[in-house]
Amino acid sequence: MANSKCKVVAFMNMKGGVGKTTLCVNLADCIARHFSKKVLLIDFDPQFNATQYLIPQETYINDIYRKEITINKIFEESQVKPSFLDGEVKTDKPDTSNLEYNLSNNLFIVPGDLMLVNLERRNKSTDEHKLRKYIESNMLREKYDIIFIDCPPTQSIYTTAAFYASHYYIMPVKPDFLSSLGINLFKKTIEDYNDELPHRIECLGIIFTLVQDNTNHCKSTMENIKKRYKFYTFENYLKHSIRVPQEAQNNTCLLDMTDFRDSIIKLSQEFITNYLGE
């Protein structure tokens, strides 16, 4: 049974190429399938890689994109229509009640859409609240145990809208010097947000991704990051392997890969322990 009001967790980093979507997708998939929690993943990245990871291309085109049941629907403009019969002016709002696409028994996704890129171009302040209002108006926090938002690696309208909609964030970090630079930038972004906006967004922790187990440099970088930052750092992490993106093209998640099954289960259990206290 879903929590009476679950929390929303955004996956964020100002640095791209850190395995953010891989982490978000596989945590969602494992928590839903292995731990039987009801999970909603909202693909809020215009590149919509999370959607492509989980849904075959033909299915996406025919069953989702052509039927216009993507995240783009949340940001469509309402249509004002005057009635010539009674003089009333009516507003037709986009229907966002059917955007949750069922992937498996417990896993659902609000599919991404390349056209979401137009959101940044039009730059309307009202767009910042639409993702939060979508979650609230459809009572999604009452329906699910966990809601994830996969965000693009930019400081933009997408980031701000995700801030408004989220309670927590996870920061995926690749353990190298350049990727760790994004921690300071993102830390400052969060501090500015928490100073100015109505509710605080808190860090659930850093999760290391694309980790090369057999290098001392990688291990020392992870230790240095743990010591330098006051965030909780997950003990479990995602290993680097060229097989992961290759299998993603076939919509295969880590839970179904023998070499990665145990590690994603352990990481998911650590997340559940921290998030749900179980």
N, C-alpha and C positions, 0 to 999 in steps of 0.2 A: 504493500500500500504506500502511495506517495506521501511525503511529509505534508502537513497542513499548509506550510509555506516554505518551500525550499529556497535556497539562495542561488544567485546567478554568479557564475565564475567565468571571467574573461581570460583568454590566453593572449598575452601581450609581450612584445619586445620591440624596441625601436630599431633593432638590427634584423635584417632579413637573412635568410639562409641558415637559420639555427634549428630547423626541424620542428618549428612551432605547430604547423598543421599536422604533421605526423604524430606528434605527441597528443594533441587535442583529439584527433580522430581515434587513436588507438586506446586512449584512456576511456573515451566514451563507449567504444565498442566492447572493451573488456568488462567495464563496470556493468554494462547492460546485459551482456551475454553470460559472463562467468559469475557475476555477483547478483544477477537478477534485480538490478535497480532500474527504475524507469528513467531514461536519460533523453534529453532533448539537446541536440547540437544545432546552434544557429550559425550558418556560414555567412559571416559579415565581411568577408574579404572579396573585393571585386575580381580577384583571380579565381575565385571559387574552387580552390584546390581540394578542400575538404569534401565538397560535393562530388568532384571527379574521382576522388579516392574511394568513395563509398557506392557510387551509382554508375553503372555502365553507360557509356555515351548514348547509345540508341535509346535506352530507357529514359535518360534525362531529356533528350530532345522530344520524344513522342509523348511521354507521360507527365512531364513537368513543364518544360520550357514552352511548348506549344499551347499548353493549357494555362499558362501564366500563373503558375503556383510557385513562384520563387520569392525571395526576400524583397525583390524590387517592388512587389505589391504593397508592402508596408509604407513605401515612400511615394506612392502615386498621389497626385493631387486630387482632392475632392472636386466634384463637378457641381456647380451651382446651376440649377435649372428653374427658370420662371415658368409658372403654369398660366396659360392663357385662359383657362376656364374659371379659376377662382381667384386669380391675382396673387396666389401664394408663391413664395420663393423656397424651393426645396434644395437640400444639399445631398447629393449621392456620394457616400463615402465608399472607398474601395473595400471589398470584402476580404478580410484577412483571417477568416475563421477556418480556412481549410489548407493552410500552408504547411502543416506538419506532415511530412512524408514518412510513412512507416517502413523502416528498413528491416527490422526483425521484431521479435516479440516485445522487447523493451527499449529498442533504439529508434528514435525519430530524428529527422533533420528538417530544418527550414532551409531548403536548397538555395545555394548561391546563384548569382546572375552576373555575367560580365557587364551588363548595362548599369549595374550599381555604380560604375565609375562616374556616371552623370551626377551622382549625389554631390560629389565634391565640386563639380563645375558650377552647379546652380547656387551653392553656398547660402542656403536659407537657414536662419537660426532656428526656425520651428522644426527642422529636420532632426535637430539634436535630441528631441524628446520622443520621437516616433517609435524607436525601438522599445523604450521603456513602456510607452503607452500600449504598444502591441502586446507585450508580455502581460501587462496588467488587465487590459480589456478582455483578453482571452483566458484570463485566470490560469496562466501556464504554471505559475508557482504552486498552485494547488494540485496540478495534474501530474507533476514530475517529482522525482527524488533529487535530481540534479539537472541544472541547465548550464551548458557550456556555450560560450561565444568565441568563435575563431576570428581574430581581428587581424587586419593588415599591419605590417611593420612601419607605420607612419604616424606622425602627430597631425591629425586632421579631423574632419567632421566624423569619420568613422570612430576614431579614438574617443572623442567627446561623447558621441551617442552611446558607445559601449560603457563609458564611465557612468553615465546617467542610469543605465540599465543594470549595472552590476553591483555586487556587494563585495566580491573578492576578485583577485587576479592571480594567475600563475605566470611566472616568468621563465620561459624556456631559455637556457643559456648553453651555448656551445663553449666548451672549456678551452678557449684560446684568447690571446690578448685582444684582438680586434673585436671579437664578439662580446667580451666582458666590458668593453667600453660602453656598450648600450645600456648597461645596468645603471651607470651614473646618470645618463641622459634620461632614462625612464624614471629613475628615482626622483629626479627634479620635476618631471612632468606630473607625477603623482602628488608630490608635495604642493605644487601650484594648484592642482585640481582640488585637493582636500582643503586648501585655504579659502577657496572661492566658491565652491559649489555646495549644494544642500546636504549631501550625505557623504560620509567617508567611504572610500574603497580601500580595503585592507589586503595585504599580501598573504596568500596562503603558502608561498615559498618559491624557491628557485628549484627547477628540475634540470639537471644536466642532460644534454642531448648530443647526439653524434659523437659519443665518447669512444675514443680508441683505447681500449683496455690495456694494450701491450706497450704503451709509451709512458716513460717516467715524466716527460714534460706535461702530458695531459693530466696525470695524477697530481703533480705539483701545482698546476694551474687551478685545479678543482679545490685543493686545500687552501690555496691563497685566497680564492674567492670566498670560501667558507669563513675564513678568519676576518676578511676585510669588511664584509657586509653583515648587517644585523638581521637579515632575513632568515627564516627557517630554510634550511637546505635539505632536500630529500636525500635519504640514504640511497635509494634506488634510482636508476637512471636508464636512458636509452642508449644502447650501443650503436656505433657506426657500422654500417654494412651497405655495400652497393646493392645487395639483394632487396633491401627495404623499398627503395623507389622503383625497382624493377617489378616487384610483386604488387606494388600499389597500382601500377598500370593495369593489373588484372583484378583490381578491387579486392586484393587479399590483405587482410589485417594481420598484425603480429600474433594474435591469439591462435591463428591457423598456421603459423610457421614454427616448426619444431624447435629451432634454435632460439626463438624469441618468446615462446609461450610462457615459460617460467618467469622471465624478467618482467614482462608486462603485467602478469598477475600480481607479482610482488609490489610493483610500483602502484598498481591500482588499489591494492590492499592498503598501502601506506597513505594514499590519497583519501580513501574512505575513512580510515582511522582518524586522520586529521580533520576531515570535513564533517563526517557524521558521528564521529566518536565511537565507531564500532570496531 
